[in-house]
């Protein structure tokens, strides 16, 4: 596996979610992610509670492969950056242990600079240093 600076990876990972240009987003996904990489999201508590109320015991959301991950990133950009005026930034706490990188991130209002949310990211890397699995915990 290549020598990877975990904070640099965290910075590049978060940057993909803020890119307005679709071609730049696709290029970022292809650079960061393995072809069959999976973005695995623990939905916010209100979604988990609603799903449980409907009888769903498993509420994890998953996007797999470049096309699905790109769609997920594009949809997030549209919803949070374009419509809600938010951006994302990594905290300076990225650490790496073998093929795992862990870091926290913040959701920030572009209008006020106020931190309005955030979460925890755990990335599993493949032998080429690309994301094989991304476990996202918003609100953590």
C-alpha positions, 0 to 999 in steps of 0.5 A: 500500500502506498504511504498515505497521509491520513489528513491529506486523504481526509481533506481530499475526501471531504472536498469531493462533497463540495465540488460544484462541477460534475466532471470534477466530482467524477474525477475525484470519485475515480481518484479516491475510490476503488471501482467497487468501493462502498459508501455505507451510511448510518442514517440520522436517528429520525430515519432509523426510528421511522424505519423501525416503526415500519418494521425495518430492523436494518436501516443502513444505506449503501452505494457501491461502485463509482456510478452509485458513489458519484450519484450519492455525492452529487445528491448530497451536494445538491441538497446540502451545499446548493439548497441549504447553503452548507459546506463540509470541512474535516477536523484535524484529527485524521489517523491511520492504522494499517488500512483504516483511516478515521476522522471527524468532519463538520457541517458549516453554514456558509452564511454564518460560519456556524458549525451546524453538524458533523460526523465520523468517517471510517475508511477502509483502503485497498492495496492501492490506497483507494477507498474500499469501504466508507462507513459514515456516521452523521451526528457522531 
